[in-house]
Structure formats: structure tokens, C-alpha cells
Amino acid sequence: MADMEKIEQLQKMIDESNRIVFFGGAGVSTESGVPDFRSVDGLYNQKYDYPPETMLSHSFYVTHKPEFFKFYYDKLILEGIEPNAAHKKLAELEQAGKLQAVVTQNIDGLHQAAGSKTVYELHGSVLRNYCTSCHEFYDLDFIRQCKSDGVLEPKCPKCGGHVKPDVVLYEEGLDQDVMSGAIDAIRTADMLIIGGTSLVVYPAAGLIDYFRGDHLVVINKQSTGRDAFADLVIEDAIGEVLSQIKVK
């Protein structure tokens, strides 16, 4: 349980802010049962024929599609996950006109499922897929059907081209429109809440350097390299903390 004095400080900062931006990572979704990447039980510490970093790379996708999709289905297409208290509180803050945007490194779509409208997905989303030949769009249900049917090289029903998840793989650049929107939101924010991220993944983590507002808050179970620059640091689960915030 977070220090109540720190919760009260956070509440006061939120009350006096009107352009809040939330910057989040894997820790936001772990409370929904989504595994993170770097914890003891995370994807990077599990045994496969290839390291996860290799299997989630662009070159591996191009040259080893069946192995790529086997891993992708197994670890990134999760069933029964629901938004948690953090996702819901952020959506509530946006609806109240307090929160301007969510900038997320997650690809699970849980912010939108909770009701958030302005979400900058730096690393893409498992909810979107597209044909690399004709650019036809396919939703998550298409990929789920491929998974169910054991199809390890999803093909476009329209043209026969390969269907690729719209997620940013290693060796791929971030979407520049998404980056621009995220930078704009952070640059004009009066409060930036960083939650559930170790701030070690670049270029995403570098976006917080654009913040020029009044209150910088870090909420994470472990310390981060930016704690020293924050006005408030709470070492606890993001859902546990945000569930105690009242939206006024």
C-alpha cells in the first residue's frame, strides 16, 4: 500500500492540473495478467529456440514466419484480459477533461478498452494487422482465427500477400505521426505521470525529455533513472495508486 501522504500529494497535483499526460509501460498491464518483458517471469527470461529479442525482430519475421507467429500467438495474443484500475482511472480522468492523452509502450489495446480516446501507441497494437502487399486491414479476430486454425503464415484473403501485425518489431522505426502526437502532448502538458515503466527502452523513454510542465510524477514498483528529476516518486503498482485518486 502506497504511503498515504504521497497519495495526498498526487491528488493535490492532479486537482491543480488540467493538461495531464500519462506515459506508461508494461507495468500498467501486468495487473491485468499481461506478462511484462524484463521481470523475473517476463518474456526475456523464458526459454525458446531463439531469444525473444530475435523472434520479435523484423529480420526474423521476414525469414522465419512460422517461428515468429508461433511465438506471437503464444505470448502476445492473450485471451480474457481486461482493463484494470489504472486503465479505468485514466479513462475517467480523460472524460473529466483533466487528462489530455495517454502515451503507451504497450500493444494490448487495454487503454482503449477502458474508454480512453486519445492514445498514442508508440509500439503499435495487436488489434491491428495489415497485408504487406495490398495493405488491406485485418482485426484481431482474423489473427485469432489464424491462431485457432494453426495457420503459421497468415495470408491476405484478398490478394494472398502476407499479413503482418501492426506492432513495431526490433529493427523497425517508430511511426512518425504517433511520435509527433506524443511529443506535442508531452510538451504542452502541465503534469506528466510516468507509470509502470523502467524507462530503459529508447527512443520511447526519451520522449519525457520534452516535458516542461509543473509536476513530474513517477509511479513504478522499482526505481527508475528519472526518479531524481521527479517532484513525486511512488514505488508501488500503478493500479493500486490510481485507484485511490478521486476525479473531481
N, C-alpha and C positions, 0 to 999 in steps of 0.2 A: 504494500500500500504506500502510495507516494506521501511524502511529507505534506500535511495539510496547509502549512504556511506557504509552501511552494504552489500548491493548488490555488490558494487565495491570490497569490501574486499573478499567476497565469490568468485567473478570472478577471482581475483588475486590468491587466494588459489587453485582454480581449474586449472588455467593456469599453475601453477608451480608443479602440481601433476600429476602422471602418473599411480598410482595404487589406484584409488579411490574405496571405498566400500560404498554402501548406505544401511543403516539399517532402515527399515520403519515399520510403524504400520497402524492402522485403518484410521488415518488422511490422508493417501495417497489416499485412495479410496473414502472418503466421498465426494470429489469434483466430483466423477463420479456418485454420488447418492447412494452409498453403505452406509447403516447406520452403525455407529460405536457401540461399546458396552457400553461405560461408560458416554456418554454425556447425557444431559437432555432428549433428544429424543432417546437415544440409546436403545439397546435391554434390557439392565439391568433395565431400568426404565419403561418397558411396562408390562401390567398385563396379566398373563396367569394363568392356574390352578396350575402350578408349577413355581418356579423361573427359569429363563433361565439357570443359572449355573447348576441346577438339570437336566433340559431337555437336556443339552449338555454334560452330563456325561456318562461315559462308562456303569455304572450300570443301568442308566435309559434306555440307548439304548438296553441293554440286556433284561430288564424286562418290558419295556413299548414301544415296537417298533412303534405301531400306533401313540401314542402321540409324540414320538421322530420325526417321519417322517412328521407329520402334522406341527410341529414347524419348522423343517428343510426346508421343501418345502416353507413354508410361509415366512421365514426370511432369508434363506441363498441361495435359488435358485432364483436369481433375473434376470429379463428379461430386455433387452435393455440397459445394462450398457456398457460403452465404456471407453477405457483408456483416462485419462485426461493429462493436460500439464506436470505434474510431471512424469507420466509413460513414456510419449513420449520423454522427455528430457533425462531421464536416459538411455533409449534405444539408443538415439543419442550419448550420451557420451560413451556408450559401443562400439558402431560401430566405433567411432573415436579412440578407443584404450585407452581412458582415464579411463574408469570405468571397474573394474575387475569383480565385482559381485554385485548383489542385494541380501540382506538378508531380508526376509519379514516375518511378523507375519500374513499377510493376506492370505486368502484361495480362493480369487476370480479369480486368473489367469490373472489379468489385465496387469501385467508386461510382461508376455509372449505375450499377445495380442498386446502390443505396440511394440514388437520386441526384448525385452531383451532375451538373450540366457542363461546366467549364473545366475540362480535364485535359491536361497536356501529357500524353503518354510518350515519354522520351524513348522508350524501348519497344513501342508498338503494342499490339494486343493479339491474344489468341482468338479473340472474337472475329477477327478479320483475316481473310485469306484471298489470294488472287492468282489468276493464271498468269504465268510469266510470259506467255505468248500473246494472248489476246486481251489480257488484263480484266477479264470477267471476274466479278466479285463473288466470293463464296463465304457463307457464315460458319459459325462454329458447328452447327448441326451437320453440315456437309462433312467436316473433318471427323466429327463423332461417328458418322455413318461409316466413313472410311476405316476408322479405328475398329468399329464393331465388325466390319466385313473382313478385317485383316489385310486391308489394302496398304501396302508399304510404299507405294509411289502414286499418290493421288493424281488423277488426270482430270483435265477440264472436259466435262461432257459436251461442251460447245465446240472446241477445236482440237482436243486431245493433248493440249500442252500441259506442262507440269503445274500443279497448284502448290503455291508456297505460302506458309503462314506469314502474315504481316507483322513479324517481330524482327527486331534488329539483332542480327547474329554478330558474333565476333567477326572482325574484318570488314564489317559494314558501317557506313556512316549514319549518324542520326538524321532524321528528317529535318530539313532546314526551316520549314514552315512551323513545325512543332517547337523547334528550338527558339525561333524568333518570338512566338507567342509566349513561351515560358519566360524568356528573358524580359520581355515587356512587362509581364505580370509581376515578376520579382522586383524589377527596377522601380515600379510605381507603387509597390506595397508599402503600407505603414507598419506592418507587422509580418514577420516571416517565422512560421513554426516549422522546424525540421523534425521529422518523426520517423522512427523505425528504420534508420539507415546509418550505416557505418561511415558513410561519406568517403569511400575509397574508390568508387567507380567513376572514372572520368571518361568523357568530358562532362557527364551529368552533374557530378558533385561540384564542378567549377561554376555552375550557374549561380550558386548562392553568393558569389563574389559581386553580383550585380545589385545586391540588396543595399539600399541607402536609407531605410526607414528607421523607426524609433525603437522597435522591440524585436530582438532576435532570440528565439527560444529553441532549445534542443531538448527533445524528449526521446530517449533511447535507453535500452537496457544496459548497454555498455558505453563507456566514454568514447568520444569522437575527437578528431583533431581540431574541431571547431569549438569545443567547449569553452576554451579560454576567451573566445570572442563573443560569447553569448551573454545576454542580460539575465537569462534564467536557464538552468540546466536541471532536468528532472530525469533521474536514472530509473525508469520504470517502463512497463508496457504501455504503448500509446493508447490502446483502447481503455485500459484501466484509468489512465489520467483523463482523457477527454470525456469519459462517461460521467465524470464529476463536475463538468462545466455546464453552467446554465446559460441558455441562449436568451438574451433579453431583447 
